């Protein structure tokens, strides 16, 4: 059952909460409403997917991992087939492996039960501050050329082009590539990448950076198979440049 408590027709920023325990959902909804958010609450994953596919105004999803009709991880994977909406996992499971899985499949943050509603609201605000536009860009200022001339960055659309071909990037892939392109040949450590890109870097793991770098390389090779733009510096980190791919 889905419900939209108290915000029918609201123009406030809308969040989607997917949580089957009513007591927890009530607490979260109250905390978010107190912070001037509109909340759509669903108890089942399939209902949340249906709503998200038919609503274009959800700014962020708070997703419980343990749902009656399946895993929140599976719901996240399904969402990532059609949306890059930020996702915060809400779960009683706090093992390191679960955090890694959640981040690698496209989650943005991970909150373990029991938790402080105030902390959850704070994390929501931090993520939205990063992903939502804060002001209208000046005319003609949304597209810039990256220092490597093969790349063009469209900041307004969160899109990067390689040799005129638009790369199909996730949000994290876009942010990582944008960071590397800001200073070609500079070696960025994993910690520097995480601090610049992740909302809560202290809750993430180095492995998450490596996973996104691997995916980025694959997408760059699809456009230019004879170049290895991202270089691994063992024990240090990553840099970007016009490198020739080693055979």
Secondary structure, 3 states (H helix, E strand, C coil): CEECCCCCCCCCCEEEEECCCHHHHHHHHHHHHHCCCEEEEECCHHHHHHHHHCCCCEEEEEEECEECCEEHHHHHHHHCCCCCCEEEEEECCCCHHHHHHHHHCCCCEEEECCCCHHHHHHHHHHHHHHHCCCCCCCCCCCEEECCCCCEEEECCCCEEEECCEECCCCHHHHHHHHHHHHCCCCCEEHHHHHHHHCCCHHHCCHHHHHHHHHHHHHHHHHHCCCECCEEEECCCEEEECCCECCC
